Amino acid sequence: MIEEIIKNYLDGHFIAPSFLERPENPPERYIIFEKTGGSETNHIDSATIAFQCYAESLYEASKLNVKLKACLNEMIYFTDISKAKLNSDYNFTDPETKEYRYQAVYDFKY
């Protein structure tokens, strides 16, 4: 399961905790990620994963996003993932909760 591979990797290699859903008592900085799509062709799986970096300010969320992208780009050397390509990233501040966050969307092959 791609989510498990990513979660295990981030837990061992990233500076902020990662979650698959919003924690009840979130820390000051953290990441939530979810699979937003996927397919299989010739026994090769692909997935699109959205990563949301939360922090105490927009600047800190942006910095966390940059560090996350560097970490994800290194994944192909340490996991069963053969491709980790940035699809897009952008400010994704939540207007409802007023929480600062950036979102990076990645395409994976595994």
N, C-alpha and C positions, 0 to 999 in steps of 0.2 A: 504494500500500500504506500503510495507516494507520500502521503501526509506523515506516515510514521518515519520514513527515511528522512524527510526534511526536519521534522521535529527533533529526532535524535541528533542530527547533525547540528542544528542550531543550538540545542542544549549543551553540546560539547564545544562549540566554536564561536558563539556570539556573546556579546557583552550584556545583552538585555534578555530577560526571559521571554519565551514564546508560548503562545496558547492557540488552541483551535477554536476557542470561543472566549468571550469576554469573562475574565475572572470576577468573582463576587467583590473582592477587595483588590483592585488592580494596583500594581506598583507605579511609581512615578513615570518610569519608562518601560515599555514592553512592546511586543509584536503579536498581532493576531494574523493568522493566515487561513485561507480557505481555497479549496479547489473550486474553480468556477466553470471548468469545462475539461473535456478530455476525449480521446479517441484511441483506436488501435488500428495499425496498418502493418501487414506482414509481420505480425507478432511483436511489433514495437509499439509500446504505449506512449502516449503523449498526454500532457496535462497543462492547463493554464491555472496558475496559482496567483492569487492576490494577497500581498503582504501589506499590512497596515502598521506603520510605526507611530506609536503614541509617545508623547513627551510633554514636559511642562510648558514649552513654548514652541512656536512655529519653527524658530531657528534650530532648537534642539531636536525636533522631530525630523527636520531636514537633514541634520547631521547624522542622526540615527539611520535614516534612509540610505545615505551614502555608504555608511559602514555595512549595512545589510547587503547592499548590492555587491560590495567587494567580497563579502563572505559567501554569498550565493554563487558568484562567479568561480570561486575556488572549489565548490562542491563536486565538480566533475572529477577532481583528482582523488577524492576520498570516499566516494559512494558509488552505487550502481547507476547513477544518473549519468547519461552520456552527453546531454545538452542542457544548458541553463542559459537562456537568452532573454535579456530584458525586452519586454514588449513596450512598456511605457511606465513612466512614474510622474507623479504630480502631487500638489497640495490637495489634501482630501479632508480638510478640517470639518468636523461634524457640527453642522449648524444647530442641531437639536441639543446636544450635550455640551457644546462649546469646547470640546476637547480638540487639541491640536494633533494632527496626524498627517503623515504622508503615505501615499500608496504607491507601491511598485508592483507591476504585473509582469510575471515571468512565464515563459513557455519552456516546458521541460520535455525531454525524451528520456525514457528509461526502459 
